[in-house]
Amino acid sequence: MRGDSGKPGCGRSLLIGTIAAGLLLVVLGRRAGWWRDPNRLFTAFYDLIAPIYDRWAGEGGLMRPLRRELVDMLDLEPGDQVLEVSVGTGANLPLMCEKIGPSGRISGVDISEGMLAQVRKKLPSIPCAVELRQGLAEDLPYQENSFDAVLHLGAINFMTDPRRALEEMDRVAGPGARIVVSDETVAPVGGLRSLLSMAILRLVPRLRPPTELVPDPHPQLHYLAGGYLYAVTWRKA
Ligand SMILES: C[S@@+](CC[C@H](N)C(=O)[O-])C[C@H]1O[C@@H](n2cnc3c(N)ncnc32)[C@H](O)[C@@H]1O
C-alpha cells in the first residue's frame, strides 16, 4: 500500500462521511426517483451541502496529507496547465498552485454551481491563474490535448457514465500528461478485512477501482488512506 496518508483516522472519517452522505442520498434519491440519472442526484446533493463541505472534507485537517499525495502523483512542473475534474470547493487548488507557480494555470470543472461558488470565494488567496467552468465530467468543455496533467478526486464511482468520464480525461490531456483518478473503496488488505472488503465490493461493485474502464492498457493502482481510497494513474499515450 502506497504512501503515508494511510492513517486509519483519515480513511475512517472518509468512510463515515461517505456512509452518512450515502444514506442521505438513498432517502432523497428514492423520493425523487433520481437514481436513474445519478448526475442529477449529485448536482442537487452537492448544491445543498456546498456551504458546509469544507468543514467535513476541506483542504485542512485529516484530508491534507491525502490531497498532497495525490497532487504529488501528478508530477507537476512550474508553468504547467492542470485540470481538476470535479473541482468541488477547490480544496486541491492551493497544493497544485504551489507546484506550478504563478506562471502555471489551473482549470476546474464541476457539475455543481453551488460548489463552484465556494471556489470563487477562495480565488483571491490563490496565486495562480484559475479558470472555472460548470460542466459534466462525461462531456468536458475543453479541446483535446489541452493539459499537462489531470486530477480527479471523489466522484467517479457514482457518475452516470464513469467510462465516458475517464475517456474524456484522457482526451483533454496532452501527450505524456499524467492522469490521476481517485475515489473511495475498501481494499482487501488482509485477514478478516479481506473477506469483508470482498463482500462489500460484490454488494456495491461501483466501489471497485475502475482500472478496466481506463483508456490505457496498463494503468497503475495505488491504495491510500488505509485502503479506503484508490488512485488509478496513467499517462496519455
Ligand atoms: C466529494 S466532492 C470532491 C470535490 C473535490 N475534488 C475535492 O477533492 O474536495 C465530488 C464533486 O464531484 C462533483 N461531481 C459529481 N458528479 C459529477 C460529474 N458527473 N461531472 C462533474 N462533476 C461532478 C460534485 O459536484 C462534487 O463537487
The ligand as an SDF file (V2000), in Angstrom:
LIG
                    3D

 27 29  0  0  0  0  0  0  0  0999 V2000
  -16.5870   14.5450   -2.9840 C   0  0  0  0  0  0  0  0  0  0  0  0
  -16.6290   16.0230   -3.9710 S   0  0  0  0  0  0  0  0  0  0  0  0
  -14.9020   16.2110   -4.3180 C   0  0  0  0  0  0  0  0  0  0  0  0
  -14.5390   17.6350   -4.6120 C   0  0  0  0  0  0  0  0  0  0  0  0
  -13.0430   17.8870   -4.7710 C   0  0  0  0  0  0  0  0  0  0  0  0
  -12.4740   17.1320   -5.8740 N   0  0  0  0  0  0  0  0  0  0  0  0
  -12.2710   17.5960   -3.5070 C   0  0  0  0  0  0  0  0  0  0  0  0
  -11.2330   16.9490   -3.6030 O   0  0  0  0  0  0  0  0  0  0  0  0
  -12.6870   18.0540   -2.4320 O   0  0  0  0  0  0  0  0  0  0  0  0
  -17.2930   15.4410   -5.5220 C   0  0  0  0  0  0  0  0  0  0  0  0
  -17.5100   16.5450   -6.5370 C   0  0  0  0  0  0  0  0  0  0  0  0
  -17.8230   15.9440   -7.7870 O   0  0  0  0  0  0  0  0  0  0  0  0
  -18.7970   16.7270   -8.4570 C   0  0  0  0  0  0  0  0  0  0  0  0
  -19.4360   15.8610   -9.4660 N   0  0  0  0  0  0  0  0  0  0  0  0
  -20.2330   14.7810   -9.2640 C   0  0  0  0  0  0  0  0  0  0  0  0
  -20.5900   14.2190  -10.4190 N   0  0  0  0  0  0  0  0  0  0  0  0
  -20.0050   14.9620  -11.4120 C   0  0  0  0  0  0  0  0  0  0  0  0
  -19.9950   14.8780  -12.8420 C   0  0  0  0  0  0  0  0  0  0  0  0
  -20.6580   13.9140  -13.4920 N   0  0  0  0  0  0  0  0  0  0  0  0
  -19.2860   15.8020  -13.5230 N   0  0  0  0  0  0  0  0  0  0  0  0
  -18.6050   16.7800  -12.8790 C   0  0  0  0  0  0  0  0  0  0  0  0
  -18.5780   16.9090  -11.5270 N   0  0  0  0  0  0  0  0  0  0  0  0
  -19.2610   16.0070  -10.7920 C   0  0  0  0  0  0  0  0  0  0  0  0
  -19.6900   17.1890   -7.3210 C   0  0  0  0  0  0  0  0  0  0  0  0
  -20.4600   18.3190   -7.6700 O   0  0  0  0  0  0  0  0  0  0  0  0
  -18.6680   17.4860   -6.2250 C   0  0  0  0  0  0  0  0  0  0  0  0
  -18.2230   18.8170   -6.2840 O   0  0  0  0  0  0  0  0  0  0  0  0
  1  2  1  0
  2  3  1  0
  2 10  1  0
  3  4  1  0
  4  5  1  0
  5  6  1  0
  5  7  1  0
  7  8  2  0
  7  9  1  0
 10 11  1  0
 11 12  1  0
 11 26  1  0
 12 13  1  0
 13 14  1  0
 13 24  1  0
 14 15  1  0
 14 23  1  0
 15 16  2  0
 16 17  1  0
 17 18  1  0
 17 23  2  0
 18 19  1  0
 18 20  2  0
 20 21  1  0
 21 22  2  0
 22 23  1  0
 24 25  1  0
 24 26  1  0
 26 27  1  0
M  CHG  2   2   1   9  -1
M  END
$$$$
